[in-house]
Amino acid sequence: MGIIGRIGSEITYLRAVGRALARTASLTRHPRHTLGDFVRDQAARHGARPALIAREQTFSYRQLHERANQYARWAGELGLEKGACVALMMGNCPEYVAVWLGIVRAGGCVALVNTHLAGRALAHCLNRVPCRHAIVAPEFLDAYESAARHMQSWPQPWISGRHSGARSLEDGVAAQPPADLVAGELPALTVDDPALYIFTSGTTGMPKAARITHYRALGMMHVFSAMCGMRGNDRLYLAQPLYHTAAGVAGIGMALASGGSAVIADRFSARRFWDDVVDNDCTCFQYIGEMCRYLLEAPTSHAETRHAVRFCTGNGLRRDIWRDFGTRFRPGRIIEWYGATEGNVVLFNLDGKPGAAGRILWWLDRWVSTRIVRFDVDAEYPVRGADGRCVECAPGEAGEVIGKITTPRSRSVQRFEGYASDADTQRKILRDVFEPGDAWYRTGDIMRRDERGYVYFVDRIGDTFRWKGENVSTTEVEEVILAYPGVRAACVYGVRVRGHDGRAGMAAIVCDGEIDLAGLRSYIARQLPAYARPVFLRTMGTLATTTTFKVLRADLRNQGFDPRLAGDPVFLDDPESMTFEPLDADLFGRIEGGEIRL
């Protein structure tokens, strides 16, 4: 990039950050202006303009506000006290948003429940955030009731939609006046009060309930709207679950904050994605990286280049598919960002630098302090220098990303509001980092920064492992394997081998038909140093993922390279035959018994 291009890039960041800081500053100046007030103001401003659009239901700004008022009054009649929690287990629809906006308007908070959970897994989440009531869509009632025997207390279920029976929600809500709430109906709320509990994905452990205050939710809405340059005539297509932060708060919020519209799909479908975008006149969409890969793998669609999309935004778009995605679908600007539901670090890549998760801006340090510090892979903890302080990484050096935790009234955009569990909260805080008494949020992500501040994702802590005295990035090995013809999906992880230090690399792959294992092994040997090459290979029909397409790596790691636990073909990289040889129970026993050294 030439000097003129660099100047233009800096101006782009300056303008976007200026907009974001101006909008979030108002949250501190007006601490009693909560989510309900925000929706009321937008309804007064935009009235009949569409706010939320779906196949079966559409709300204008005024209708959304009125429907939320009905839920607020219903919650009041229920005797819901300030701070009391209601679980919400519904699919993607405009009503979903009206439910939680109404309940938080009444002073309650809402736990957004993953609709794919049942039994013990669902009970674990509900036990983390005790609720007296739950709103459940009819199609999820069986799954909800399957958790009953594992629950510490049983939230009273209310069945959403048209449903016969004493537990039906619709009649009680429909009977409430839609007019704005008057002073006597409104609790004394501030932006510091809790609004939502959103559960982390649990890919490396059990889900935790992240605490989302009115301030944090409004901050996400305004920051994402400002940084992406969302306009009042934009329509944002959302195909991710609304119980996750990306779509349910940031996506919905950036549309509402700009006066635009959110088009809500019931689920992601690669087959109908572009038809939905075109049919609904969408000008932007939200993605996650794996979603982009699925779209690239889908057959060509007439609609994929007939759209009017001017930007797409999301996270996890891998460098190996970035250019192909942009070339084939021409989605205008690709705005990649990095952040977490509970985290206080958010980074944006506004100028489409392929592979960069975002950018750390030195001139923003006065308001937002983000650092990358040296990290000990074996200890899974940041390194301390001779003075007892953490050591900041040089450009090109990989380390953990941390964000300075600020007090509620001081540079409050970097507050860390933690989890429902205080123990979970304290485990994410790093203290006395650069000076006595300071506190920083640990993202748990390993990244590297270049000279201009662009940051590149390396691995999640716990995914990087050491083998032969070297650190191995699972993400970088996956990118190499995915480039081999016929490999459709790959997950790399380290496995324990008795008698060996560190963890040996293992790759689980999904292939399109038969694959040439000798050719794959030869290709990997050319692309990677010896210590980074997978020692074991597992071929699978599919990789289990979360609803946001994150591979459940911990399950694969726990099964290790034992073919009896895997239940799939497992292979050993044999340096003599220079191919992946089948690994059976006898060969597994010889490796574990020390007869064969790796």
C-alpha positions as CSV (number, residue, x, y, z in Angstrom):
1,M,0.0,0.0,0.0
2,G,1.4,3.4,-1.0
3,I,1.6,6.5,1.1
4,I,-1.7,7.9,-0.3
5,G,-3.4,4.5,0.4
6,R,-2.1,4.5,3.9
7,I,-3.3,8.1,4.6
8,G,-6.8,7.1,3.2
9,S,-6.8,4.0,5.5
10,E,-5.9,6.1,8.6
11,I,-8.7,8.6,7.7
12,T,-11.2,5.7,7.4
13,Y,-10.3,4.5,10.9
14,L,-10.3,8.0,12.4
15,R,-13.8,8.7,11.1
16,A,-15.2,5.4,12.2
17,V,-13.6,5.5,15.7
18,G,-14.8,9.1,16.1
19,R,-18.4,8.1,15.4
20,A,-18.2,5.1,17.8
21,L,-16.6,7.1,20.7
22,A,-19.2,9.9,20.3
23,R,-22.1,7.5,20.5
24,T,-20.8,5.5,23.5
25,A,-19.9,8.7,25.4
26,S,-23.6,9.5,25.5
27,L,-24.1,6.3,27.5
28,T,-21.9,7.7,30.3
29,R,-23.5,11.1,30.2
30,H,-27.1,9.7,30.4
31,P,-26.8,6.7,32.8
32,R,-30.6,6.3,33.1
33,H,-31.2,6.0,29.4
34,T,-31.6,2.2,29.1
35,L,-32.5,-0.2,26.4
36,G,-36.3,0.5,26.7
37,D,-35.7,4.2,26.3
38,F,-33.5,3.6,23.3
39,V,-36.2,1.6,21.5
40,R,-38.9,4.2,22.5
41,D,-36.8,7.0,21.0
42,Q,-36.2,5.0,17.8
43,A,-39.9,4.3,17.5
44,A,-40.7,8.0,17.8
45,R,-38.0,8.8,15.2
46,H,-38.7,6.1,12.6
47,G,-42.3,5.1,13.2
48,A,-43.6,2.9,10.4
49,R,-40.2,2.2,9.0
50,P,-39.5,-1.6,9.0
51,A,-37.3,-2.6,12.0
52,L,-37.4,-6.4,12.0
53,I,-38.4,-8.4,8.9
54,A,-38.9,-12.2,8.6
55,R,-40.9,-14.6,6.5
56,E,-43.8,-14.9,8.9
57,Q,-43.7,-11.6,10.8
58,T,-42.5,-8.0,10.4
59,F,-42.3,-5.3,13.0
60,S,-42.1,-1.6,12.3
61,Y,-40.2,0.5,14.8
62,R,-43.5,1.6,16.4
63,Q,-44.8,-2.0,16.4
64,L,-41.6,-3.3,18.0
65,H,-41.9,-0.7,20.8
66,E,-45.6,-1.5,21.3
67,R,-45.1,-5.2,21.4
68,A,-42.2,-4.8,23.9
69,N,-44.5,-2.7,26.1
70,Q,-47.0,-5.5,26.2
71,Y,-44.3,-8.0,27.4
72,A,-43.1,-5.4,29.9
73,R,-46.7,-5.2,31.4
74,W,-47.1,-8.9,31.3
75,A,-43.8,-9.3,33.3
76,G,-45.1,-6.6,35.7
77,E,-48.4,-8.5,36.3
78,L,-46.3,-11.7,36.9
79,G,-44.7,-9.9,39.8
80,L,-41.2,-10.0,38.2
81,E,-38.9,-8.2,40.5
82,K,-36.0,-5.9,39.4
83,G,-33.1,-8.1,38.4
84,A,-35.1,-11.3,38.3
85,C,-34.3,-13.6,35.4
86,V,-36.5,-15.2,32.7
87,A,-35.1,-17.9,30.4
88,L,-35.9,-17.6,26.7
89,M,-35.9,-20.6,24.4
90,M,-37.3,-19.6,21.0
91,G,-36.2,-19.8,17.4
92,N,-35.2,-16.8,15.2
93,C,-38.1,-14.4,14.7
94,P,-38.9,-10.7,15.4
95,E,-41.0,-11.8,18.4
96,Y,-37.8,-13.1,20.0
97,V,-36.4,-9.6,20.1
98,A,-39.7,-8.0,21.4
99,V,-39.8,-10.6,24.3
100,W,-36.4,-9.7,25.8
101,L,-36.7,-6.0,25.1
102,G,-40.0,-6.0,27.0
103,I,-38.8,-8.0,30.0
104,V,-35.7,-5.8,30.4
105,R,-37.9,-2.7,30.1
106,A,-39.8,-4.1,33.1
107,G,-36.5,-4.4,35.1
108,G,-35.9,-8.1,34.6
109,C,-33.1,-9.8,32.7
110,V,-33.3,-12.6,30.2
111,A,-31.1,-15.7,29.8
112,L,-30.9,-16.5,26.1
113,V,-30.9,-20.2,25.8
114,N,-29.3,-22.3,23.0
115,T,-32.2,-24.0,21.3
116,H,-30.1,-27.0,20.4
117,L,-29.5,-28.1,24.0
118,A,-31.4,-30.7,26.0
119,G,-31.0,-32.8,29.1
120,R,-27.9,-32.3,31.2
121,A,-26.3,-29.7,28.9
122,L,-29.5,-27.5,29.0
123,A,-29.7,-28.0,32.8
124,H,-26.1,-26.9,33.2
125,C,-26.9,-23.5,31.6
126,L,-30.2,-23.0,33.5
127,N,-28.5,-23.9,36.8
128,R,-25.9,-21.2,36.2
129,V,-28.6,-18.5,36.1
130,P,-31.5,-19.3,38.4
131,C,-34.8,-18.3,36.7
132,R,-38.4,-18.4,38.1
133,H,-39.9,-18.4,34.7
134,A,-39.1,-19.6,31.1
135,I,-40.6,-18.7,27.8
136,V,-40.4,-21.7,25.5
137,A,-41.6,-22.1,21.9
138,P,-43.7,-25.3,21.4
139,E,-41.2,-27.0,19.2
140,F,-38.6,-26.9,22.1
141,L,-40.9,-27.9,24.9
142,D,-39.8,-31.6,24.9
143,A,-36.1,-30.6,25.0
144,Y,-36.8,-28.1,27.8
145,E,-38.7,-30.7,29.9
146,S,-35.8,-33.2,29.4
147,A,-33.7,-31.0,31.6
148,A,-36.1,-31.1,34.6
149,R,-34.5,-34.0,36.5
150,H,-31.1,-32.3,36.3
151,M,-32.3,-28.9,37.5
152,Q,-31.7,-27.4,40.9
153,S,-35.0,-25.5,40.6
154,W,-37.6,-25.7,37.8
155,P,-38.5,-22.4,36.0
156,Q,-42.3,-22.2,35.2
157,P,-42.6,-22.6,31.4
158,W,-44.8,-20.3,29.4
159,I,-45.5,-21.5,25.9
160,S,-45.0,-18.8,23.2
161,G,-47.3,-18.4,20.2
162,R,-50.8,-19.7,19.8
163,H,-51.0,-22.7,22.2
164,S,-53.9,-24.1,24.1
165,G,-53.5,-24.7,27.8
166,A,-52.9,-22.9,31.1
167,R,-49.3,-22.2,30.3
168,S,-50.0,-20.3,27.1
169,L,-48.3,-16.9,26.9
170,E,-50.1,-15.2,24.0
171,D,-53.4,-14.5,25.6
172,G,-51.8,-12.9,28.6
173,V,-49.5,-10.7,26.5
174,A,-52.2,-9.8,23.9
175,A,-54.4,-8.4,26.7
176,Q,-51.8,-5.8,27.7
177,P,-52.1,-2.2,26.4
178,P,-49.4,-1.4,23.8
179,A,-49.0,2.2,24.8
180,D,-45.8,3.4,26.3
181,L,-45.3,2.7,30.0
182,V,-46.0,5.5,32.4
183,A,-43.8,6.5,35.3
184,G,-45.5,4.3,37.9
185,E,-44.9,1.2,35.7
186,L,-41.2,1.8,35.2
187,P,-38.6,0.6,37.7
188,A,-35.6,2.7,38.6
189,L,-33.0,1.4,36.1
190,T,-29.6,2.6,35.0
191,V,-27.3,1.4,32.3
192,D,-25.3,-0.6,34.9
193,D,-28.2,-2.9,35.6
194,P,-28.2,-6.4,34.0
195,A,-30.2,-7.0,30.9
196,L,-29.1,-10.4,29.4
197,Y,-27.2,-13.5,30.2
198,I,-25.6,-15.0,27.1
199,F,-23.9,-18.3,27.2
200,T,-20.4,-18.9,25.8
201,S,-20.2,-21.6,23.2
202,G,-18.4,-24.2,25.4
203,T,-16.1,-25.5,22.8
204,T,-13.3,-26.0,25.3
205,G,-15.3,-26.4,28.5
206,M,-18.8,-26.1,29.8
207,P,-20.6,-22.9,28.8
208,K,-20.4,-19.8,31.1
209,A,-23.1,-17.2,31.5
210,A,-21.8,-13.8,30.4
211,R,-23.4,-10.9,32.1
212,I,-24.6,-8.2,29.7
213,T,-25.8,-4.9,31.2
214,H,-27.8,-2.3,29.4
215,Y,-24.6,-0.3,28.9
216,R,-22.8,-3.2,27.3
217,A,-25.8,-4.1,25.0
218,L,-26.2,-0.4,23.9
219,G,-22.5,-0.1,23.5
220,M,-22.3,-3.0,21.1
221,M,-25.2,-1.7,19.1
222,H,-23.7,1.8,18.7
223,V,-20.1,0.7,18.1
224,F,-20.9,-1.9,15.4
225,S,-23.3,0.5,13.7
226,A,-20.7,3.3,13.7
227,M,-17.7,1.2,12.7
228,C,-19.5,-0.5,9.8
229,G,-21.1,2.7,8.6
230,M,-24.6,1.3,8.7
231,R,-27.2,3.7,7.2
232,G,-31.0,4.2,7.7
233,N,-31.7,2.7,4.3
234,D,-29.7,-0.4,4.8
235,R,-31.1,-3.9,5.3
236,L,-28.9,-6.3,7.2
237,Y,-29.4,-10.0,6.6
238,L,-29.0,-12.2,9.7
239,A,-28.8,-16.0,9.4
240,Q,-27.1,-16.8,12.8
241,P,-28.9,-17.7,16.0
242,L,-30.3,-14.8,17.9
243,Y,-29.3,-16.4,21.2
244,H,-25.7,-15.5,20.4
245,T,-24.3,-12.0,20.7
246,A,-23.2,-11.5,17.1
247,A,-26.6,-11.7,15.6
248,G,-28.9,-11.2,18.6
249,V,-27.3,-8.0,20.0
250,A,-24.6,-6.6,17.7
251,G,-26.5,-7.5,14.5
252,I,-30.0,-6.6,15.6
253,G,-28.6,-3.6,17.4
254,M,-26.6,-2.1,14.5
255,A,-29.7,-2.1,12.4
256,L,-31.8,-0.5,15.2
257,A,-29.2,2.1,16.1
258,S,-28.9,3.3,12.5
259,G,-32.7,3.3,11.8
260,G,-32.2,0.5,9.3
261,S,-33.8,-2.9,9.1
262,A,-32.7,-6.4,10.2
263,V,-33.9,-9.3,7.9
264,I,-34.0,-12.4,10.1
265,A,-33.7,-15.9,8.6
266,D,-34.9,-18.8,10.7
267,R,-31.6,-20.5,10.1
268,F,-28.6,-20.5,7.8
269,S,-29.0,-22.2,4.4
270,A,-26.3,-22.0,1.8
271,R,-28.8,-23.0,-0.9
272,R,-31.2,-20.1,-0.2
273,F,-28.8,-17.5,1.2
274,W,-28.4,-15.3,-1.9
275,D,-32.1,-15.7,-2.9
276,D,-33.0,-14.4,0.6
277,V,-30.6,-11.5,0.2
278,V,-31.9,-10.5,-3.2
279,D,-35.6,-11.0,-2.4
280,N,-35.4,-8.9,0.7
281,D,-33.4,-6.1,-0.9
282,C,-30.6,-6.5,1.6
283,T,-27.6,-4.2,1.3
284,C,-25.4,-6.0,3.9
285,F,-25.1,-9.2,5.7
286,Q,-23.4,-10.7,8.8
287,Y,-21.1,-13.7,8.4
288,I,-19.0,-16.1,10.4
289,G,-16.0,-17.7,8.7
290,E,-17.3,-21.2,8.2
291,M,-20.5,-19.8,6.8
292,C,-18.4,-18.2,4.0
293,R,-16.8,-21.5,3.3
294,Y,-20.1,-23.3,3.0
295,L,-21.3,-20.6,0.5
296,L,-18.1,-21.1,-1.6
297,E,-18.8,-24.8,-1.7
298,A,-22.4,-24.3,-2.8
299,P,-23.4,-24.6,-6.5
300,T,-23.4,-21.3,-8.4
301,S,-26.6,-19.3,-7.9
302,H,-28.0,-16.7,-10.3
303,A,-28.7,-14.5,-7.3
304,E,-25.1,-14.5,-5.9
305,T,-24.1,-11.6,-8.1
306,R,-27.5,-9.9,-8.7
307,H,-27.5,-8.5,-5.1
308,A,-27.1,-4.9,-4.0
309,V,-24.8,-5.8,-1.0
310,R,-22.4,-2.9,-0.2
311,F,-20.7,-4.6,2.8
312,C,-20.6,-7.7,4.8
313,T,-19.3,-8.0,8.4
314,G,-18.3,-10.8,10.7
315,N,-15.5,-12.7,12.2
316,G,-13.4,-15.8,11.5
317,L,-13.0,-15.3,7.7
318,R,-9.9,-17.3,7.0
319,R,-7.1,-15.9,4.8
320,D,-7.3,-19.0,2.5
321,I,-10.9,-18.2,1.4
322,W,-11.0,-14.4,1.8
323,R,-10.0,-13.5,-1.8
324,D,-12.1,-16.3,-3.4
325,F,-15.1,-15.2,-1.4
326,G,-14.7,-11.6,-2.5
327,T,-14.0,-12.4,-6.1
328,R,-16.9,-14.8,-6.6
329,F,-19.6,-13.0,-4.6
330,R,-18.5,-9.3,-4.8
331,P,-20.0,-8.3,-1.5
332,G,-18.5,-4.8,-1.5
333,R,-16.4,-4.2,1.6
334,I,-15.5,-7.1,3.9
335,I,-15.4,-5.7,7.4
336,E,-13.8,-8.4,9.7
337,W,-13.9,-7.8,13.4
338,Y,-12.7,-9.6,16.5
339,G,-14.4,-9.7,19.9
340,A,-16.2,-11.9,22.5
341,T,-19.5,-11.8,24.2
342,E,-18.0,-11.0,27.6
343,G,-14.7,-9.4,26.5
344,N,-13.5,-5.8,26.6
345,V,-11.3,-6.1,23.5
346,V,-12.9,-5.4,20.1
347,L,-10.9,-4.8,16.9
348,F,-11.9,-4.0,13.4
349,N,-10.3,-4.5,10.0
350,L,-11.9,-1.7,8.0
351,D,-9.8,-1.7,4.9
352,G,-10.2,-5.3,3.9
353,K,-6.7,-6.6,4.6
354,P,-7.0,-10.3,3.9
355,G,-6.5,-12.5,7.0
356,A,-6.3,-9.7,9.6
357,A,-8.7,-10.1,12.5
358,G,-8.5,-6.3,13.2
359,R,-6.1,-3.6,14.0
360,I,-4.6,-2.2,17.3
361,L,-4.4,1.5,16.8
362,W,-1.7,3.2,18.8
363,W,-3.5,6.6,18.8
364,L,-6.5,5.0,20.3
365,D,-4.6,3.9,23.5
366,R,-6.0,6.8,25.5
367,W,-9.5,5.4,25.3
368,V,-8.9,1.7,24.6
369,S,-5.8,-0.2,25.8
370,T,-5.1,-3.5,24.0
371,R,-1.8,-5.4,24.2
372,I,-0.3,-8.7,23.1
373,V,1.9,-10.3,25.8
374,R,4.4,-13.1,25.8
375,F,2.8,-16.5,26.6
376,D,4.0,-19.8,28.0
377,V,2.2,-22.6,26.1
378,D,3.0,-25.3,28.6
379,A,1.8,-23.3,31.6
380,E,-1.0,-21.7,29.5
381,Y,-0.3,-18.4,31.2
382,P,1.4,-15.1,30.3
383,V,5.2,-14.9,30.9
384,R,6.5,-12.6,33.7
385,G,9.9,-10.8,33.3
386,A,12.5,-10.3,36.0
387,D,10.6,-7.4,37.4
388,G,7.5,-9.5,37.8
389,R,5.6,-7.7,35.1
390,C,4.2,-9.1,31.8
391,V,6.3,-8.6,28.6
392,E,4.7,-7.0,25.6
393,C,5.4,-8.9,22.3
394,A,7.4,-7.3,19.5
395,P,5.8,-7.1,16.0
396,G,5.6,-10.6,14.5
397,E,5.8,-12.3,17.9
398,A,2.8,-14.4,19.0
399,G,1.2,-13.9,22.4
400,E,-2.1,-13.5,24.3
401,V,-4.3,-10.5,23.6
402,I,-5.3,-8.7,26.7
403,G,-7.5,-5.6,27.3
404,K,-7.2,-3.1,30.2
405,I,-10.1,-3.2,32.6
406,T,-11.4,0.3,33.4
407,T,-13.8,1.5,36.1
408,P,-17.4,2.2,35.2
409,R,-16.9,6.0,34.9
410,S,-13.4,6.0,33.5
411,R,-12.9,5.1,29.8
412,S,-15.9,2.8,30.4
413,V,-15.8,1.2,26.9
414,Q,-13.3,-1.3,28.4
415,R,-15.3,-2.4,31.4
416,F,-15.4,-6.1,32.1
417,E,-18.8,-7.2,33.5
418,G,-17.9,-10.8,34.0
419,Y,-20.1,-13.9,34.4
420,A,-22.9,-15.1,36.6
421,S,-20.2,-16.9,38.5
422,D,-17.7,-14.7,40.4
423,A,-15.2,-17.6,40.2
424,D,-15.4,-17.6,36.4
425,T,-15.0,-13.8,36.4
426,Q,-11.9,-13.8,38.5
427,R,-10.2,-16.5,36.3
428,K,-10.3,-14.1,33.3
429,I,-8.6,-11.2,35.1
430,L,-4.8,-10.7,35.0
431,R,-3.5,-8.4,37.7
432,D,-0.3,-6.3,38.2
433,V,0.4,-6.6,34.5
434,F,2.4,-3.5,33.7
435,E,2.1,-1.6,37.0
436,P,1.0,-2.3,40.6
437,G,-2.8,-2.7,40.9
438,D,-3.7,-2.7,37.2
439,A,-6.1,-5.3,35.9
440,W,-6.5,-6.7,32.4
441,Y,-9.0,-9.1,30.7
442,R,-7.5,-12.3,29.3
443,T,-9.0,-13.0,25.9
444,G,-7.6,-16.6,25.8
445,D,-6.6,-15.9,22.1
446,I,-3.1,-16.0,20.7
447,M,-2.4,-13.5,18.0
448,R,0.5,-11.7,16.3
449,R,0.7,-8.0,15.3
450,D,2.5,-6.5,12.3
451,E,4.3,-3.2,12.2
452,R,1.1,-1.3,11.3
453,G,-0.9,-2.8,14.0
454,Y,-2.9,-5.4,12.0
455,V,-3.4,-8.5,14.1
456,Y,-3.7,-12.1,12.9
457,F,-5.3,-14.9,14.8
458,V,-2.9,-17.8,15.7
459,D,-4.8,-20.0,18.0
460,R,-7.1,-20.3,21.0
461,I,-5.2,-21.0,24.2
462,G,-5.4,-24.8,24.8
463,D,-5.3,-25.4,21.0
464,T,-1.7,-24.4,20.5
465,F,0.5,-27.3,21.8
466,R,4.2,-28.1,22.1
467,W,5.9,-31.0,20.2
468,K,9.6,-31.6,19.9
469,G,10.2,-28.4,21.9
470,E,8.3,-26.2,19.4
471,N,5.0,-24.5,19.6
472,V,2.5,-25.7,17.0
473,S,-0.4,-23.5,15.9
474,T,-3.4,-25.7,15.1
475,T,-4.9,-22.9,12.9
476,E,-1.9,-22.6,10.7
477,V,-1.6,-26.4,10.2
478,E,-5.4,-26.5,9.4
479,E,-4.9,-23.8,6.7
480,V,-2.2,-26.0,5.0
481,I,-4.3,-29.2,5.1
482,L,-7.5,-27.4,3.9
483,A,-5.6,-26.3,0.8
484,Y,-5.1,-29.9,-0.4
485,P,-7.5,-31.0,-3.1
486,G,-10.4,-33.1,-1.7
487,V,-10.1,-32.0,1.9
488,R,-13.4,-30.4,2.8
489,A,-12.9,-29.8,6.5
490,A,-10.0,-30.2,9.0
491,C,-9.5,-29.9,12.7
492,V,-6.0,-30.1,14.2
493,Y,-5.2,-30.7,17.9
494,G,-2.6,-32.2,20.2
495,V,-2.9,-35.6,21.9
496,R,-1.0,-37.0,24.8
497,V,1.3,-40.0,24.1
498,R,2.7,-42.0,27.0
499,G,6.4,-41.5,27.5
500,H,6.6,-38.4,25.3
501,D,6.9,-34.8,26.3
502,G,4.3,-32.3,25.0
503,R,1.5,-33.4,22.6
504,A,1.7,-35.0,19.2
505,G,-0.2,-33.4,16.4
506,M,-3.3,-35.1,15.1
507,A,-5.6,-34.0,12.3
508,A,-9.3,-35.0,11.9
509,I,-10.3,-34.5,8.2
510,V,-13.5,-34.8,6.1
511,C,-12.9,-35.6,2.5
512,D,-14.8,-35.5,-0.7
513,G,-14.7,-39.2,-1.5
514,E,-11.4,-41.2,-1.5
515,I,-8.2,-39.3,-0.8
516,D,-4.6,-40.1,-1.7
517,L,-3.0,-40.5,1.7
518,A,0.5,-40.8,0.3
519,G,0.0,-37.6,-1.7
520,L,-1.5,-35.8,1.3
521,R,1.5,-36.8,3.4
522,S,4.0,-35.7,0.8
523,Y,2.2,-32.4,0.4
524,I,2.2,-31.8,4.2
525,A,5.9,-32.6,4.4
526,R,6.7,-30.0,1.8
527,Q,4.5,-27.3,3.5
528,L,5.3,-27.8,7.2
529,P,8.4,-28.3,9.4
530,A,8.7,-31.8,10.9
531,Y,7.5,-30.8,14.4
532,A,4.3,-29.3,13.0
533,R,3.2,-32.2,10.8
534,P,0.4,-34.3,12.2
535,V,1.7,-37.6,13.6
536,F,-1.8,-39.0,13.5
537,L,-4.7,-38.7,11.0
538,R,-8.3,-39.5,11.5
539,T,-10.8,-39.5,8.6
540,M,-14.4,-38.7,9.4
541,G,-17.7,-38.3,7.7
542,T,-18.4,-35.0,9.4
543,L,-17.0,-32.8,12.2
544,A,-19.4,-32.1,15.1
545,T,-19.8,-28.3,15.5
546,T,-21.6,-25.8,17.6
547,T,-24.5,-23.8,16.0
548,T,-21.9,-21.2,15.0
549,F,-19.9,-23.9,13.2
550,K,-17.1,-24.0,15.7
551,V,-15.6,-27.6,15.8
552,L,-16.0,-29.3,19.1
553,R,-12.2,-29.8,19.4
554,A,-12.2,-30.8,23.0
555,D,-14.2,-34.0,22.2
556,L,-11.7,-35.0,19.6
557,R,-8.8,-34.3,21.9
558,N,-10.2,-36.4,24.6
559,Q,-10.7,-39.4,22.3
560,G,-7.0,-39.1,21.3
561,F,-5.5,-41.5,18.8
562,D,-7.0,-44.7,20.2
563,P,-8.9,-46.2,17.2
564,R,-11.3,-47.9,19.6
565,L,-12.4,-44.6,21.1
566,A,-12.4,-42.8,17.7
567,G,-14.7,-45.2,15.9
568,D,-13.2,-43.9,12.6
569,P,-10.1,-44.9,10.6
570,V,-7.0,-43.6,12.3
571,F,-3.6,-43.5,10.6
572,L,0.0,-43.0,11.8
573,D,2.6,-41.0,9.8
574,D,5.1,-43.7,9.0
575,P,8.5,-42.1,8.0
576,E,9.7,-45.3,6.4
577,S,6.8,-45.9,4.0
578,M,6.3,-42.1,3.7
579,T,2.5,-42.3,4.0
580,F,-0.2,-42.6,6.6
581,E,-0.4,-46.2,7.7
582,P,-3.6,-47.7,9.3
583,L,-3.4,-47.7,13.1
584,D,-5.0,-50.6,14.8
585,A,-5.3,-51.7,18.4
586,D,-2.0,-53.6,18.3
587,L,0.0,-50.7,16.9
588,F,-1.7,-48.3,19.4
589,G,-0.6,-50.6,22.2
590,R,3.0,-50.7,20.9
591,I,3.1,-46.9,20.8
592,E,1.6,-46.5,24.3
593,G,3.9,-49.2,25.6
594,G,7.0,-47.4,24.4
595,E,8.0,-50.0,21.9
596,I,7.6,-47.5,19.1
597,R,9.1,-44.0,19.6
598,L,7.6,-41.1,17.7
